[in-house]
Amino acid sequence: MTYAKLIDGELIFAPNPILVDGNYIGNPPGEVYLAEGYLPVIYTDPPETEPGYIAVSGWYDEGDAIRQVWTIVPEPITEEDALVRYANELTGAEDETLEAATETLIKKVMEE
């Protein structure tokens, strides 16, 4: 079992060995971690997502354990992908790379 503390949304894992009352305890039992304020960590599987979305992991303190939770958010778009989409909107093309989109855009401008 993994033990940790949840501080400002960040999981801080329990050390091993752990220092308790001036003594190091290697591979301590769960009771030692609990006494030092660490909680068991419950990992969960990410949910299925629709195309264009991703599941982002987070943590929730349930009082007696810390559970992994998931939030489904739109997939981030890179600057390059944004430029390709914009160029495709301007030209009506369906280019997949920045190089191809740029070439199509230049051809369209030269035709005008």
C-alpha positions as a Python dict, from the first residue, in 0.01 Angstrom:
ca = {
    (1, 'M'): (0, 0, 0),
    (2, 'T'): (120, 349, -83),
    (3, 'Y'): (81, 628, 175),
    (4, 'A'): (90, 1003, 118),
    (5, 'K'): (-32, 1345, 227),
    (6, 'L'): (-234, 1577, 5),
    (7, 'I'): (-95, 1930, 31),
    (8, 'D'): (-235, 2204, -195),
    (9, 'G'): (-358, 1941, -440),
    (10, 'E'): (-15, 1777, -464),
    (11, 'L'): (49, 1423, -348),
    (12, 'I'): (347, 1404, -109),
    (13, 'F'): (454, 1042, -70),
    (14, 'A'): (551, 899, 267),
    (15, 'P'): (925, 848, 310),
    (16, 'N'): (1082, 508, 360),
    (17, 'P'): (1254, 491, 598),
    (18, 'I'): (1051, 734, 808),
    (19, 'L'): (1185, 929, 1105),
    (20, 'V'): (967, 882, 1415),
    (21, 'D'): (1071, 1013, 1757),
    (22, 'G'): (1435, 1036, 1650),
    (23, 'N'): (1446, 680, 1510),
    (24, 'Y'): (1436, 569, 1151),
    (25, 'I'): (1189, 292, 1073),
    (26, 'G'): (1242, 106, 748),
    (27, 'N'): (942, -49, 571),
    (28, 'P'): (705, 69, 845),
    (29, 'P'): (360, -83, 881),
    (30, 'G'): (61, 124, 778),
    (31, 'E'): (-17, 214, 1137),
    (32, 'V'): (309, 411, 1161),
    (33, 'Y'): (228, 609, 848),
    (34, 'L'): (-126, 675, 974),
    (35, 'A'): (8, 796, 1310),
    (36, 'E'): (236, 1039, 1121),
    (37, 'G'): (-57, 1183, 923),
    (38, 'Y'): (-12, 990, 598),
    (39, 'L'): (-314, 828, 433),
    (40, 'P'): (-345, 528, 203),
    (41, 'V'): (-355, 620, -168),
    (42, 'I'): (-629, 464, -380),
    (43, 'Y'): (-544, 459, -750),
    (44, 'T'): (-827, 439, -1005),
    (45, 'D'): (-840, 371, -1378),
    (46, 'P'): (-899, 667, -1607),
    (47, 'P'): (-1243, 687, -1767),
    (48, 'E'): (-1300, 640, -2138),
    (49, 'T'): (-1310, 969, -2327),
    (50, 'E'): (-1460, 1090, -2650),
    (51, 'P'): (-1228, 1195, -2932),
    (52, 'G'): (-1087, 1540, -2866),
    (53, 'Y'): (-1098, 1497, -2489),
    (54, 'I'): (-855, 1360, -2230),
    (55, 'A'): (-882, 1249, -1868),
    (56, 'V'): (-669, 1453, -1626),
    (57, 'S'): (-573, 1298, -1293),
    (58, 'G'): (-629, 1468, -959),
    (59, 'W'): (-659, 1374, -592),
    (60, 'Y'): (-936, 1390, -333),
    (61, 'D'): (-890, 1359, 44),
    (62, 'E'): (-1168, 1133, 170),
    (63, 'G'): (-1059, 1170, 533),
    (64, 'D'): (-934, 813, 573),
    (65, 'A'): (-771, 779, 228),
    (66, 'I'): (-662, 983, -73),
    (67, 'R'): (-844, 879, -390),
    (68, 'Q'): (-736, 944, -746),
    (69, 'V'): (-1011, 1127, -936),
    (70, 'W'): (-1041, 1218, -1301),
    (71, 'T'): (-1166, 1525, -1485),
    (72, 'I'): (-1247, 1508, -1856),
    (73, 'V'): (-1124, 1817, -2042),
    (74, 'P'): (-1079, 1918, -2405),
    (75, 'E'): (-753, 1792, -2548),
    (76, 'P'): (-498, 2075, -2552),
    (77, 'I'): (-409, 2209, -2893),
    (78, 'T'): (-54, 2294, -2987),
    (79, 'E'): (38, 2625, -3144),
    (80, 'E'): (125, 2442, -3465),
    (81, 'D'): (-212, 2266, -3476),
    (82, 'A'): (-386, 2602, -3422),
    (83, 'L'): (-194, 2754, -3714),
    (84, 'V'): (-282, 2459, -3940),
    (85, 'R'): (-652, 2490, -3847),
    (86, 'Y'): (-647, 2864, -3910),
    (87, 'A'): (-473, 2826, -4247),
    (88, 'N'): (-724, 2557, -4343),
    (89, 'E'): (-1012, 2789, -4250),
    (90, 'L'): (-866, 3061, -4472),
    (91, 'T'): (-804, 2833, -4768),
    (92, 'G'): (-1077, 2571, -4735),
    (93, 'A'): (-805, 2303, -4748),
    (94, 'E'): (-769, 2001, -4522),
    (95, 'D'): (-392, 2004, -4479),
    (96, 'E'): (-253, 1805, -4188),
    (97, 'T'): (91, 1964, -4144),
    (98, 'L'): (206, 2320, -4098),
    (99, 'E'): (429, 2292, -4404),
    (100, 'A'): (142, 2180, -4627),
    (101, 'A'): (-94, 2441, -4483),
    (102, 'T'): (164, 2714, -4536),
    (103, 'E'): (221, 2605, -4893),
    (104, 'T'): (-153, 2605, -4964),
    (105, 'L'): (-191, 2948, -4803),
    (106, 'I'): (94, 3094, -5010),
    (107, 'K'): (-58, 2954, -5331),
    (108, 'K'): (-396, 3107, -5243),
    (109, 'V'): (-241, 3449, -5170),
    (110, 'M'): (-41, 3439, -5495),
    (111, 'E'): (-360, 3364, -5693),
    (112, 'E'): (-537, 3672, -5556),
}
